């Protein structure tokens, strides 16, 4: 019998220079690897609220989801499946600093991403969605 699907969200956030925001995961799954900020959608939350909460907890930034970019399925413990919806987001405030379950948080140019140890499937998904060829997202200021 297939495992449960666990709804998750991720944030695709670019700065004014077109660099992508990544976190180094501080806990499993993918502990020690770089990934998009994000996590589980809590009961009663919609995706926009979950994205904003996760980014604030993990990076210190306030963001506003702009649009759904894509979704992926990833194996979760116990045979469950993470169903991850990744949203392009605009920064509305804050300053980058690792927090919550993030061991680090930083901006990276697309060319540098290929040299980083990243979570499984991250670069393939971002490349397939055209994210690595995009410029910065608009901000509210």
C-alpha positions in Angstrom: 0.0 0.0 0.0 1.5 3.4 -0.9 2.4 5.8 1.9 0.8 9.1 2.7 1.4 12.2 0.7 2.8 15.1 2.8 2.1 18.5 1.4 5.1 20.8 1.4 6.1 24.1 -0.1 9.4 25.6 -1.2 10.4 29.2 -2.0 12.3 30.3 -5.1 13.7 33.6 -4.1 16.1 35.8 -6.2 17.8 38.9 -5.1 18.3 42.1 -7.2 21.4 40.5 -8.8 19.6 37.4 -9.8 21.2 35.2 -7.2 19.1 32.3 -5.7 18.5 31.9 -2.0 19.4 28.5 -0.6 19.6 27.0 2.9 21.9 24.3 4.0 19.7 21.7 5.7 20.5 21.2 9.4 18.3 18.1 9.8 17.2 15.1 7.8 16.1 14.7 5.1 19.1 15.9 3.0 21.0 17.1 6.1 24.1 19.1 5.2 22.9 19.7 1.6 21.8 23.0 0.0 18.1 23.3 -0.9 15.3 25.8 -1.3 13.9 27.1 2.0 10.6 25.4 2.7 8.8 22.6 4.6 5.5 21.1 5.5 2.2 22.9 5.3 0.7 22.9 8.7 -3.0 22.0 9.3 -5.2 25.0 8.5 -2.5 26.8 6.5 -2.7 27.6 2.8 0.4 27.4 0.7 1.1 31.1 0.7 1.0 31.3 4.5 3.3 28.2 4.7 5.8 29.6 2.3 6.1 32.9 4.1 6.3 31.2 7.5 9.0 28.7 6.4 11.2 31.3 4.7 10.9 33.6 7.8 11.8 30.7 10.1 14.7 29.4 8.0 16.2 32.6 6.6 14.9 35.7 8.4 13.4 37.1 5.2 9.8 38.2 4.7 8.5 37.1 1.3 5.3 37.2 -0.7 4.6 34.2 -3.0 4.1 35.5 -6.6 3.3 32.3 -8.6 3.5 28.6 -8.5 6.6 27.5 -10.5 6.3 23.7 -10.3 5.9 20.7 -8.1 7.9 17.5 -7.4 7.5 14.3 -5.5 10.3 13.2 -3.2 10.6 10.1 -1.0 9.9 10.6 2.7 10.7 8.4 5.7 8.5 5.4 6.2 7.4 5.0 2.6 5.5 8.3 2.6 5.9 10.9 -0.2 6.7 14.6 0.1 4.5 16.5 -2.4 6.4 19.8 -2.8 5.0 22.9 -4.4 7.6 25.5 -5.2 6.7 29.2 -5.5 8.5 32.2 -6.9 8.6 34.8 -4.1 9.4 38.5 -3.8 11.3 39.7 -0.8 9.4 42.2 1.3 11.7 42.7 4.2 14.2 41.1 6.6 17.9 40.2 6.4 19.3 36.8 5.5 20.4 34.8 8.6 20.1 31.0 9.1 17.5 29.9 11.6 15.2 27.1 12.6 16.4 23.9 11.0 18.8 25.7 8.5 22.5 25.3 9.2 23.2 28.2 6.8 21.5 30.5 4.4 23.0 32.4 1.5 22.5 33.8 -2.0 24.2 32.0 -4.9 24.6 32.9 -8.6 23.4 30.1 -11.0 26.9 29.2 -12.1 27.9 28.4 -8.5 24.9 26.1 -7.8 26.4 23.3 -9.9 29.5 23.2 -7.6 27.4 22.9 -4.4 26.2 19.7 -2.7 22.5 20.1 -3.3 19.5 18.0 -2.3 18.5 15.2 -4.8 16.8 16.5 -7.9 17.0 20.2 -7.0 19.2 21.3 -10.0 17.2 19.2 -12.4 13.9 20.7 -11.3 15.2 24.3 -11.3 16.7 23.8 -14.7 13.6 22.2 -16.1 11.5 25.1 -14.8 13.8 27.6 -16.3 14.6 29.1 -12.9 18.3 29.2 -13.3 18.0 31.3 -16.5 15.8 33.9 -14.9 16.6 37.2 -13.4 15.5 38.6 -10.1 11.9 38.6 -9.0 10.3 42.0 -8.4 10.4 43.4 -4.9 7.8 45.6 -3.2 10.2 48.5 -2.5 
